[in-house]
Amino acid sequence: MSLRLRLTLLYSTLMGGILLTFGAAVYIIISVLLLNQADNTLANTARNIIQMTRVNSVAEIDVVTLPPLDMTANAYVQLWGEDNQIKSASPGIANMTASLDPIGLKAGEPIYRENTIQNVHLRVLSVPLRAGNHSVGVLQVATTLSVVDSARRDLLDILLASTIISILFAGVGSWLVLGRALAPLDAATETALAINRADDLSRRIPYEGASDDEMGNLIEAFNQTLERLENLFTSQQRFLADVSHELRTPLTVIKGNVDLMRRMKQFDGESLSNIDQEAGRLTRLVGGLLLLTQADSGKLTLNKQPIELDTLLLEVFQETRILAGNKVRLKITDIDQIQLNGDRDRLKQVLLNLMANAIQYTPQGGDVMMGLARIGDQARIIVRDTGPGISSEDLPYIFDRFYRAEKSRTRSTSPGFGLGLSIAKWIVENHGGTINVESKEGKGTTFAIWLPLEKGGHG
C-alpha cells in the first residue's frame, strides 16, 4: 500500500471519527431537548389536573373536571384510585381499562417512563396523589412520542448521509492534495533510480516549493547527500589513481633492478641500494595510508599529556639542522615558554614534516624560520621558508591527500607522496587547533599552526 493511499485512509478515517462523534453529540442533544419538551408538557398538564382534583370525606378522589382535550391535543390522562380502579380518563381513552404505565402505578414518587401501548410509543408521567399522610391515588399523563421518534429518525438519516458524503469528499480531497504534496517524493525516487541506473551522481532533485518546509528540508538534505557522495566518489577515484601511480614507480624500479641482477647473475651494490630506497618509499606510503585509514575510522587515538612546546620546538630545530646541512639557513625568530596538553610524538611529526618540506623546496642559500608565540589563549607555531611558493590555483588543495603542486614540487624530484600535510591537518585538528597556509609564487610559504592553551598554560 502506497504512502499516499495510507495517508488518505488515515485522513478519511480521522474525518469520519470526528463527524461520527459530532453527529452522536448532536443526536443526543436533540433527543434530550425533545424529551424535555414532552416532559414539560406532561408536567404542566398534571399540574392543572391536580389543581382541579378534590378528595371527599371518605378519602376518595373526586375530579371536578378534566381539562378540555383542546388544551393538550396529544395528552392522555388516567386518574387511578387507591383501590387500583380507574376513576377518570380522557375521552380518547375512556374505554381503556389498562394503565398507561403499570410500573408507574407502584412508584412512590413522580416518575417519567416510556411505554408502548398498541404500537403507540408513549411518554408517561405518573404522579402519586396524597391527602395529608395518606395515598389516595395516582395520576398518569401520557403523550405520544411519534413526532420525537420521527425527528430522531430523520436526524439520524441526515447525520449518516452527511457523514458518508463528507468522508467521500475528504478522501477525494486528501488524495488530490497528497498527490501534489508528495510529488517531490516521486521525483526523488525517480532521481535515485536514474542515478542507480546511470551511475550519475551529478543529478539533483528539482523542487519548486517552499524551502523551509518539511519536504523542502528533505529534498535539500537528499541533494546535499548526493553532492557529498559525488565528492566522495570523485575523491575515491582520484585516490585509487594516485595510489596506483605511486605504487607503480617503486615497483617498476624494484622489478627492473631484480631483472638486471638476474641477467648479470651477481649482486650489484647500486641495484641493491635502489631496491632498498624504493622499498623504504613503499613502507612510508603504506604507513601513511594506514595512519590515515585509522584516523578516518576513529581507531587512531592521541596520547595527550602535558608537554612543553618550546622544548619540542628546539628539539625539532636541532634534528632538522642535520637535514638542512649547508643548503639553507635555519633560524628561530621567537620562542615563548608554552605548555599545553597534547600528543608529543604526533605534534613532533607535524613539525618535522613542515620543516622537511620547507628545507626540501627552499633553494640553495635560502632561509627556513621557526617561531612559537602565545597569542591570546592560543599557541601559534610558524614555519616560514623563502622557497618558490605555491600558486593560488594549488593553494586550496594543499592539504588534500596525494596532492602536490606540480610547478614547484614535481614528482620527479619529490620523494614524498602528498600525504604528509593531510596527516598534519588531522593531527592538529584533533588537538582542537587549526593549520593554515599563506603563499605567493616567488615569495615563499608560511604555515601557521594554532593550538588552544590549557588553563594554567604559561608564556
Secondary structure, DSSP 8 states (H G I E B T S, - for coil): --HHHHHHHHHHHHHHHHHHHHHHHHHHHHHHHHHHHHHHHHHHHHHHHHHHEEE-TTS-EEES----TTTTTTEEEEEEETTS-EEEE-GGGTT--S-S-HHHHT-SS-EEEEEEETTEEEEEEEEEEEETTEEEEEEEEEEE-HHHHHHHHHHHHHHHHHHHHHHHHHHHHHHHHHHHHTHHHHHHHHHHHHHHHHT-TT------S-TTSHHHHHHHHHHHHHHHHHHHHHHHHHHHHHHHHHHHHHHHHHHHHHHHHHHHTS--HHHHHHHHHHHHHHHHHHHHHHHHHHHHHT------EEEEHHHHHHHHHHHHHHHHTTTSEEEEEEE---EEEE-HHHHHHHHHHHHHHHHHHS-TT-EEEEEEEEETTEEEEEEEE-SS---TTTGGGTTSTT---TTTS-TTT----S-HHHHHHHHHHTTT-EEEEEE-TTS-EEEEEEEE--TT---
